Amino acid sequence: MGLEIALIPIVSVISTFTMIVMVVWLIARAKQRQARYRADVQTKLIEKFNSAPELADFLASPAGKQFVGGMHEPVRAAVHDRIFGGIKWSLLVTAVGIGLLIARFSGEDDSLIVPAGILIALGVAWMIATYVTYRLSKSWGLINGPADSDNVSTLTS
């Protein structure tokens, strides 16, 4: 009986680590497959042109500019996802911390003050990090650039 109880934390830690590795691997594989598909489509489109001047004319056209601009869209989408994800998680962590703080002051348990403070601090830090990410992305032209002006124009308003 003692050995079974001692194995529970070991199996739990190994299972959790394995699950995290599998999720990260599956996400990375899906992104890799998507990038490969996009590159294949772009390569096949470029192969359709018979000469360099024909390709240059296409790239100078509005459709060509959209084609080249579409190569940067995954980067912009990833930046938007990180910014909105950061906002979401910072608000969630802060809300849980505030909830623990309210529970503490409503007479539940005196030991809730420490986790409440930690979660509120983490939420605020996460929001600051998200704001820094937003400002850097904006200064680098990843958001609110010429090709992205109508997608996230109200984020700073």
C-alpha positions, 0 to 999 in steps of 0.5 A: 500500500505504501508503494502505491501511494508513493507512485501517485505523484511520480505518475502524475508528474510524468503524465502531466509532462507527457500531455504538455509535450504532446499538445505542444508537438501537435500545435507545432506540427499543425503550424508547420503543415499550414506553412508548408501548404502556404509555401506550396501554393505560392510556389505553384502560383509563381511557376505559372509564369513563363518569364521574369517580366511576366512575374514582375508585372504580376508583382507590380499589380494590386493582386501581386501586392496582395500576394506578397502582403499575404506572406506577412499575414501569419506574422500579423495574425500571430501578433494579434493572437498573442496580444488578445491572448495576453489581455484575456489571460491577464484579466482572468488571472487578476479576476481569480486573484480578486475573487480570492481576496473577496473570499478572504475578506468575507471570512472564508480563510486567512490563508487566501491572502497570499495566493490572492496577492500572487495572482493579482500581481501576476495578472497586472504583470501579464497586462504590462507585458501585453502592453509592451508587446503591443507597443513593440509590435506597433513600432516594428510595423507588425500591427497598424501598418499599411496592410493592417490599418483597418484590422486593429485600428481601434485597439489604441483608441 
